[in-house]
Amino acid sequence: MRNRIWAELTQSKHNIEFTSTYSDRQRFILRIFNMGILAFSSAGIMGWKIWENLPLIACIVIAGISLLRLLQPHLIMNEKQLKNLDDIHRFYADYYNRIEKLWYDFDSDRITDEQATKAFFKLKKLETDINPIIAQTIRSKPKGIIKKCKKNTDEYFKLVFNT
């Protein structure tokens, strides 16, 4: 049971790191997307004199912006999905604290193996509520983010637990 609790502890810390980093990245992409749309829309309105002699290009730009707006939910996360990411992060932060307490209690022999097993599976059951939200929200797991999170998590455990 000791190894199982430790593995869950490290995984939950990784999930905290991942959701935080992924959320930051998605929010950055959404900001850039919205600024780009705003810039092109403003340029279309403000620069009408420029487009006066190039109506075909103006139509293409306007059509492109409209198409991007329609495709936005399929390309980048919306506010509801970002809120879901925040909820997932909050869940794993709380989950990590509970697993860490279980780890300390078990490691210091405050609870028996049987008590640890019961508490562990009770905590694992909590994860079933968040799994559908994770499946809906996290479309992909970019390898770069995973590597960065793994590195941060490993450094954290070396610093805090001397592993």
Summary of the structure (lengths in Angstrom):
residues: 163
radius of gyration: 23.1
end to end distance: 18.1
largest distance: 81.1
contacts: 418
relative contact order: 0.15
helix: 88%
strand: 0%
